[in-house]
Amino acid sequence: MEKQKKKGITVYALIVVLCVAMNLLTPYLPRIWGPHRSSQDGEKMEWAELSLDYEMTETAVWTGLAEEDYPAEEEEVLPGMEKGLLFHNNGQFMDCNLIGSKGGCRLVGVYCFKFWGKVPVENYYFSNKPFADEESLLAWILPEQDSHSTPLMGRGFDFQAKYFSFAFLDEEGSVESFMTTRVQAEKEWENVNINGIPGGTKWLVWMDSDMETEESRGISAYSTLLDVNDENQELMHWEPFNSTSPKVTISFSTSGGISREEHYDELPLNVDSSMSGNYCKWMYDLPRMPQWKLSMLPSVEVTNLDDVLAMELQHTAVVNTGIFQKEELDTGRIRIEFPDVPTSESDK
């Protein structure tokens, strides 16, 4: 009887060890069931089912559009259904002046529309390699285009927004890892004195930054850098918001059984910022618990004395491609500019 009891305890112990081992190795195993998706992802998938009304324009160079060149739409149109223009170069790289310092990505497409027919919005698509053709490019851009057609938050229409997507392709040309960031700038104050100089503005800049791996096995590090060190600008405040990510726990019942359940918990989000350097950097460092998907929602407050609010965005990541094998990803620095016009003019 005592032997059977010890045998039962040993079996339970082996099961526990097996479950813990699977939990640790899961990020390194092939994703047979596809990417893990949360309930929020389900909502995003509903947007992806919408088909946008757009026109395609081929160009090897992106030079930007004037506000009057954006396709207009009636106010009653639902977000995600705006008519827009999609610029591309059949999957090949496009020349532009957006890249402040070169990293691993270059521009492959731009989609422009007006949110609810009022706010000009631009979606920029970058990749580390050219796509094979227009069809493979659109297979990645169109679902992203749908999910990027809504603002982060709204205070009327006094905001500006731009979206950035970065694809990292494997040897066969398929997207194995990708990053997306929504950048939304909202003016909080106008005509304020900054360091004794009148006529300044104060801005709140929000970012919704996500990274996900497909064929890769897990993300062990991910960082987002926002540099506002431009002339006549000053970083005033930053705010990191810890995002949630699914994790696995093992619980024991009173009868000695073992259950495996998923729950949401906060991951450690580190911040490296410099007020004198006018930059802020948010970082996940997860060497022992790689994730398939990570999200962060940081924000900064910036003062400006110029007619343009400028910043540079950069993402870096470490992806586990196998046991003891890693790959470093870098988007390079992407320059972002928002016109700092008086509110009375932006509402016209």
Protein Blocks (a to p, Z undefined) as FASTA:
>chain_A
ZZmmmmmmmmmmmmmmmmmmmmmmmmmpccfkopaddfklmmmmmmmmpccdddddddfb
debjafklpccddfklcghiaccddddeehiacddfkbmbacfbccfbdcdddehhlacc
ddddddfbdcfblmlmmmmmmmmmmmmmccfbdehjadcddddddddddfkopafbdcdd
ddddddfbghiaeehighiacdddddddddddfkbnbdfbdcddddfbbghiacfbdcdd
ddddddddddddfkopacdddddddddddddddfklopacdddddfklccfbdcdddddd
dddfbfbdcddddddddddfbghiacdddebjaddddddddfklmmZZ
